[in-house]
Amino acid sequence: MDTEARERTSANLTLQWAQSDNVTHTFDFLYSELDRSAFGNGLQVPTQRDGFTDVIVSEYGTALAATKAASPIDGRFQVEGQKSEQIATGFNTLIYKDAWTFELDLAYSKADSVVHRGAYIPHIVNHTVDQSVMP
């Protein structure tokens, strides 16, 4: 079973100032943050060992069902998450002078992300069964 939660926080700001009919300045700012966390657990059957019987195979060679005896199973306990942050700013100036148009555009952006993962995969063995048994 896997669960995941996400939370995003954002802010956006734009300021514009017309110095005159021929000169306009614009400043913009964007901030975004994402927090993500996930948890998963379950069981998985290792397929790298012998011990499969009563295998049913499709016409395409895919295993559809089987019985697996005398083999451990694996547990799966996993946590992961991510925190990311982005910042973007810009400054723009537009100037009209006679038949000419001048434009200045400056921008800066930065993104950081930290990912964390952890997993615990224990072998779960029935100690009353001889694990070396192979059909």
C-alpha positions as protocol buffer text, in pm:
chain_id: "A"
residue {
  index: 1
  type: MET
  ca { x: 0 y: 0 z: 0 }
}
residue {
  index: 2
  type: ASP
  ca { x: 138 y: 338 z: -97 }
}
residue {
  index: 3
  type: THR
  ca { x: 29 y: 683 z: 17 }
}
residue {
  index: 4
  type: GLU
  ca { x: 153 y: 1023 z: -90 }
}
residue {
  index: 5
  type: ALA
  ca { x: 88 y: 1380 z: 21 }
}
residue {
  index: 6
  type: ARG
  ca { x: 181 y: 1699 z: -163 }
}
residue {
  index: 7
  type: GLU
  ca { x: 157 y: 2061 z: -61 }
}
residue {
  index: 8
  type: ARG
  ca { x: 245 y: 2350 z: -289 }
}
residue {
  index: 9
  type: THR
  ca { x: 276 y: 2712 z: -178 }
}
residue {
  index: 10
  type: SER
  ca { x: 318 y: 2988 z: -436 }
}
residue {
  index: 11
  type: ALA
  ca { x: 330 y: 3365 z: -451 }
}
residue {
  index: 12
  type: ASN
  ca { x: 341 y: 3593 z: -753 }
}
residue {
  index: 13
  type: LEU
  ca { x: 390 y: 3969 z: -761 }
}
residue {
  index: 14
  type: THR
  ca { x: 404 y: 4213 z: -1053 }
}
residue {
  index: 15
  type: LEU
  ca { x: 465 y: 4587 z: -1018 }
}
residue {
  index: 16
  type: GLN
  ca { x: 453 y: 4828 z: -1309 }
}
residue {
  index: 17
  type: TRP
  ca { x: 542 y: 5196 z: -1316 }
}
residue {
  index: 18
  type: ALA
  ca { x: 497 y: 5430 z: -1611 }
}
residue {
  index: 19
  type: GLN
  ca { x: 763 y: 5695 z: -1565 }
}
residue {
  index: 20
  type: SER
  ca { x: 615 y: 5883 z: -1861 }
}
residue {
  index: 21
  type: ASP
  ca { x: 410 y: 5808 z: -2171 }
}
residue {
  index: 22
  type: ASN
  ca { x: 730 y: 5679 z: -2334 }
}
residue {
  index: 23
  type: VAL
  ca { x: 893 y: 5485 z: -2047 }
}
residue {
  index: 24
  type: THR
  ca { x: 748 y: 5186 z: -1859 }
}
residue {
  index: 25
  type: HIS
  ca { x: 919 y: 4969 z: -1597 }
}
residue {
  index: 26
  type: THR
  ca { x: 792 y: 4627 z: -1486 }
}
residue {
  index: 27
  type: PHE
  ca { x: 917 y: 4409 z: -1201 }
}
residue {
  index: 28
  type: ASP
  ca { x: 792 y: 4055 z: -1142 }
}
residue {
  index: 29
  type: PHE
  ca { x: 861 y: 3797 z: -874 }
}
residue {
  index: 30
  type: LEU
  ca { x: 758 y: 3431 z: -845 }
}
residue {
  index: 31
  type: TYR
  ca { x: 811 y: 3200 z: -548 }
}
residue {
  index: 32
  type: SER
  ca { x: 704 y: 2836 z: -539 }
}
residue {
  index: 33
  type: GLU
  ca { x: 763 y: 2563 z: -283 }
}
residue {
  index: 34
  type: LEU
  ca { x: 667 y: 2196 z: -301 }
}
residue {
  index: 35
  type: ASP
  ca { x: 670 y: 1955 z: -6 }
}
residue {
  index: 36
  type: ARG
  ca { x: 609 y: 1590 z: -91 }
}
residue {
  index: 37
  type: SER
  ca { x: 610 y: 1287 z: 137 }
}
residue {
  index: 38
  type: ALA
  ca { x: 531 y: 926 z: 55 }
}
residue {
  index: 39
  type: PHE
  ca { x: 511 y: 600 z: 246 }
}
residue {
  index: 40
  type: GLY
  ca { x: 482 y: 251 z: 106 }
}
residue {
  index: 41
  type: ASN
  ca { x: 470 y: -95 z: 255 }
}
residue {
  index: 42
  type: GLY
  ca { x: 386 y: -442 z: 136 }
}
residue {
  index: 43
  type: LEU
  ca { x: 516 y: -787 z: 57 }
}
residue {
  index: 44
  type: GLN
  ca { x: 703 y: -905 z: -248 }
}
residue {
  index: 45
  type: VAL
  ca { x: 800 y: -1252 z: -360 }
}
residue {
  index: 46
  type: PRO
  ca { x: 1162 y: -1286 z: -470 }
}
residue {
  index: 47
  type: THR
  ca { x: 1161 y: -1438 z: -818 }
}
residue {
  index: 48
  type: GLN
  ca { x: 1533 y: -1512 z: -833 }
}
residue {
  index: 49
  type: ARG
  ca { x: 1501 y: -1848 z: -652 }
}
residue {
  index: 50
  type: ASP
  ca { x: 1377 y: -2190 z: -761 }
}
residue {
  index: 51
  type: GLY
  ca { x: 1060 y: -2331 z: -614 }
}
residue {
  index: 52
  type: PHE
  ca { x: 781 y: -2246 z: -860 }
}
residue {
  index: 53
  type: THR
  ca { x: 527 y: -2521 z: -938 }
}
residue {
  index: 54
  type: ASP
  ca { x: 192 y: -2532 z: -1120 }
}
residue {
  index: 55
  type: VAL
  ca { x: 300 y: -2246 z: -1347 }
}
residue {
  index: 56
  type: ILE
  ca { x: 37 y: -2123 z: -1593 }
}
residue {
  index: 57
  type: VAL
  ca { x: 184 y: -1941 z: -1892 }
}
residue {
  index: 58
  type: SER
  ca { x: -5 y: -1729 z: -2147 }
}
residue {
  index: 59
  type: GLU
  ca { x: 27 y: -1781 z: -2521 }
}
residue {
  index: 60
  type: TYR
  ca { x: 275 y: -1491 z: -2517 }
}
residue {
  index: 61
  type: GLY
  ca { x: 508 y: -1657 z: -2264 }
}
residue {
  index: 62
  type: THR
  ca { x: 399 y: -1448 z: -1964 }
}
residue {
  index: 63
  type: ALA
  ca { x: 352 y: -1622 z: -1629 }
}
residue {
  index: 64
  type: LEU
  ca { x: -10 y: -1578 z: -1520 }
}
residue {
  index: 65
  type: ALA
  ca { x: -12 y: -1785 z: -1199 }
}
residue {
  index: 66
  type: ALA
  ca { x: 216 y: -2014 z: -1000 }
}
residue {
  index: 67
  type: THR
  ca { x: 266 y: -2176 z: -662 }
}
residue {
  index: 68
  type: LYS
  ca { x: 586 y: -2087 z: -477 }
}
residue {
  index: 69
  type: ALA
  ca { x: 689 y: -2321 z: -196 }
}
residue {
  index: 70
  type: ALA
  ca { x: 975 y: -2314 z: 52 }
}
residue {
  index: 71
  type: SER
  ca { x: 1095 y: -1967 z: -21 }
}
residue {
  index: 72
  type: PRO
  ca { x: 1115 y: -1654 z: 190 }
}
residue {
  index: 73
  type: ILE
  ca { x: 920 y: -1346 z: 99 }
}
residue {
  index: 74
  type: ASP
  ca { x: 1041 y: -989 z: 132 }
}
residue {
  index: 75
  type: GLY
  ca { x: 874 y: -712 z: 323 }
}
residue {
  index: 76
  type: ARG
  ca { x: 887 y: -360 z: 186 }
}
residue {
  index: 77
  type: PHE
  ca { x: 885 y: -51 z: 405 }
}
residue {
  index: 78
  type: GLN
  ca { x: 977 y: 265 z: 223 }
}
residue {
  index: 79
  type: VAL
  ca { x: 963 y: 638 z: 293 }
}
residue {
  index: 80
  type: GLU
  ca { x: 1058 y: 915 z: 60 }
}
residue {
  index: 81
  type: GLY
  ca { x: 1004 y: 1284 z: 22 }
}
residue {
  index: 82
  type: GLN
  ca { x: 1114 y: 1597 z: -148 }
}
residue {
  index: 83
  type: LYS
  ca { x: 1130 y: 1963 z: -70 }
}
residue {
  index: 84
  type: SER
  ca { x: 1185 y: 2198 z: -360 }
}
residue {
  index: 85
  type: GLU
  ca { x: 1191 y: 2575 z: -385 }
}
residue {
  index: 86
  type: GLN
  ca { x: 1197 y: 2799 z: -692 }
}
residue {
  index: 87
  type: ILE
  ca { x: 1247 y: 3173 z: -715 }
}
residue {
  index: 88
  type: ALA
  ca { x: 1226 y: 3378 z: -1035 }
}
residue {
  index: 89
  type: THR
  ca { x: 1255 y: 3756 z: -1073 }
}
residue {
  index: 90
  type: GLY
  ca { x: 1254 y: 3984 z: -1371 }
}
residue {
  index: 91
  type: PHE
  ca { x: 1289 y: 4351 z: -1454 }
}
residue {
  index: 92
  type: ASN
  ca { x: 1177 y: 4499 z: -1783 }
}
residue {
  index: 93
  type: THR
  ca { x: 1201 y: 4855 z: -1919 }
}
residue {
  index: 94
  type: LEU
  ca { x: 1037 y: 4970 z: -2241 }
}
residue {
  index: 95
  type: ILE
  ca { x: 1134 y: 5305 z: -2392 }
}
residue {
  index: 96
  type: TYR
  ca { x: 984 y: 5470 z: -2701 }
}
residue {
  index: 97
  type: LYS
  ca { x: 1201 y: 5744 z: -2854 }
}
residue {
  index: 98
  type: ASP
  ca { x: 1091 y: 5886 z: -3190 }
}
residue {
  index: 99
  type: ALA
  ca { x: 1085 y: 5590 z: -3434 }
}
residue {
  index: 100
  type: TRP
  ca { x: 1297 y: 5373 z: -3204 }
}
residue {
  index: 101
  type: THR
  ca { x: 1190 y: 5123 z: -2939 }
}
residue {
  index: 102
  type: PHE
  ca { x: 1438 y: 5019 z: -2669 }
}
residue {
  index: 103
  type: GLU
  ca { x: 1374 y: 4725 z: -2439 }
}
residue {
  index: 104
  type: LEU
  ca { x: 1573 y: 4600 z: -2142 }
}
residue {
  index: 105
  type: ASP
  ca { x: 1493 y: 4261 z: -1994 }
}
residue {
  index: 106
  type: LEU
  ca { x: 1681 y: 4121 z: -1695 }
}
residue {
  index: 107
  type: ALA
  ca { x: 1591 y: 3790 z: -1529 }
}
residue {
  index: 108
  type: TYR
  ca { x: 1718 y: 3564 z: -1253 }
}
residue {
  index: 109
  type: SER
  ca { x: 1593 y: 3226 z: -1138 }
}
residue {
  index: 110
  type: LYS
  ca { x: 1707 y: 2964 z: -892 }
}
residue {
  index: 111
  type: ALA
  ca { x: 1575 y: 2620 z: -801 }
}
residue {
  index: 112
  type: ASP
  ca { x: 1679 y: 2394 z: -514 }
}
residue {
  index: 113
  type: SER
  ca { x: 1559 y: 2045 z: -434 }
}
residue {
  index: 114
  type: VAL
  ca { x: 1636 y: 1800 z: -155 }
}
residue {
  index: 115
  type: VAL
  ca { x: 1521 y: 1441 z: -196 }
}
residue {
  index: 116
  type: HIS
  ca { x: 1529 y: 1188 z: 87 }
}
residue {
  index: 117
  type: ARG
  ca { x: 1465 y: 815 z: 59 }
}
residue {
  index: 118
  type: GLY
  ca { x: 1480 y: 528 z: 300 }
}
residue {
  index: 119
  type: ALA
  ca { x: 1389 y: 164 z: 253 }
}
residue {
  index: 120
  type: TYR
  ca { x: 1394 y: -145 z: 471 }
}
residue {
  index: 121
  type: ILE
  ca { x: 1349 y: -478 z: 289 }
}
residue {
  index: 122
  type: PRO
  ca { x: 1353 y: -766 z: 541 }
}
residue {
  index: 123
  type: HIS
  ca { x: 1349 y: -1135 z: 442 }
}
residue {
  index: 124
  type: ILE
  ca { x: 1057 y: -1305 z: 612 }
}
residue {
  index: 125
  type: VAL
  ca { x: 1133 y: -1675 z: 654 }
}
residue {
  index: 126
  type: ASN
  ca { x: 921 y: -1957 z: 790 }
}
residue {
  index: 127
  type: HIS
  ca { x: 1177 y: -2128 z: 1014 }
}
residue {
  index: 128
  type: THR
  ca { x: 970 y: -2451 z: 1022 }
}
residue {
  index: 129
  type: VAL
  ca { x: 1021 y: -2513 z: 647 }
}
residue {
  index: 130
  type: ASP
  ca { x: 1341 y: -2637 z: 487 }
}
residue {
  index: 131
  type: GLN
  ca { x: 1431 y: -2342 z: 260 }
}
residue {
  index: 132
  type: SER
  ca { x: 1657 y: -2559 z: 43 }
}
residue {
  index: 133
  type: VAL
  ca { x: 1361 y: -2763 z: -91 }
}
residue {
  index: 134
  type: MET
  ca { x: 1337 y: -2733 z: -468 }
}
residue {
  index: 135
  type: PRO
  ca { x: 1087 y: -2919 z: -688 }
}
